[in-house]
Amino acid sequence: MSDLELETKHEKYLITIRNLRANNFSKDLPFLILSESLPEGQVYKEFADGRIEIQEVVSAGKKFRTRVIKVLKGLQADSVRKTYGLL
């Protein structure tokens, strides 16, 4: 696959992700960001108000429980958005 083809695929991927994010926010739902840089069982959750939380997700049988580990400050939240192409 050529560099141009890879770049085109990546741009289509980012457009899809941004559309899913906007759709979630329009329904007042958070947007889940999975990251290999976080410890296992932790995720980023971004909310329509701009807040990003690091949450721990634990399965309890068929149910999932979450616990807020940290609420990111403005620059930290922007750094996460930039890393995942959400800015």
C-alpha positions in Angstrom: 0.0 0.0 0.0 1.4 3.4 -1.0 1.9 6.3 1.4 -0.9 8.2 -0.3 -3.3 5.3 0.1 -2.3 4.9 3.8 -2.8 8.7 4.4 -6.2 8.6 2.6 -7.3 5.6 4.8 -6.2 7.3 7.9 -8.1 10.5 7.0 -11.2 8.5 6.4 -10.8 6.8 9.7 -10.4 10.2 11.5 -13.6 11.5 9.8 -15.5 8.4 10.9 -14.3 8.7 14.5 -15.1 12.5 14.6 -18.6 11.7 13.2 -19.2 9.0 15.9 -18.0 11.4 18.6 -20.3 14.2 17.4 -23.2 11.8 17.2 -22.6 10.7 20.8 -22.3 14.3 22.0 -25.6 15.2 20.2 -27.3 12.4 22.2 -25.6 13.6 25.5 -23.6 10.4 25.6 -19.8 10.2 26.4 -17.3 9.2 23.8 -15.0 6.3 24.8 -11.4 6.5 23.9 -9.4 3.3 24.3 -5.7 3.7 24.8 -2.7 1.4 25.0 -0.9 4.1 27.0 -3.3 3.6 29.9 -3.1 0.6 32.3 -5.3 -2.4 31.5 -8.9 -1.8 32.5 -8.7 2.0 32.2 -10.2 4.2 29.5 -10.7 7.9 28.6 -14.3 9.1 28.6 -14.9 12.5 26.9 -18.1 14.3 27.6 -19.9 17.0 25.6 -19.0 19.6 28.1 -15.3 19.1 27.2 -14.3 17.2 30.3 -12.2 14.0 29.9 -12.0 11.5 32.7 -9.8 8.5 33.1 -12.0 5.7 34.3 -11.4 2.2 35.5 -13.8 -0.3 34.1 -14.5 -3.5 36.0 -16.7 -6.3 34.9 -19.0 -7.8 37.5 -20.7 -10.8 35.8 -22.7 -9.4 33.0 -22.5 -5.8 34.3 -19.7 -3.3 34.1 -18.8 -0.8 36.9 -16.8 2.3 36.3 -14.8 4.4 38.8 -13.3 7.8 38.0 -9.6 7.7 38.5 -8.8 11.3 37.4 -10.4 14.3 35.7 -8.0 15.8 33.2 -7.2 19.5 33.2 -7.6 21.6 30.1 -4.1 21.1 28.6 -4.1 17.4 29.5 -7.5 16.9 27.8 -6.3 18.8 24.7 -3.2 16.6 24.6 -5.4 13.4 24.5 -7.6 14.9 21.8 -4.5 15.8 19.8 -3.0 12.4 20.2 -6.2 10.8 18.8 -6.9 13.3 16.0 -9.9 14.8 17.8 -8.8 18.5 17.6 
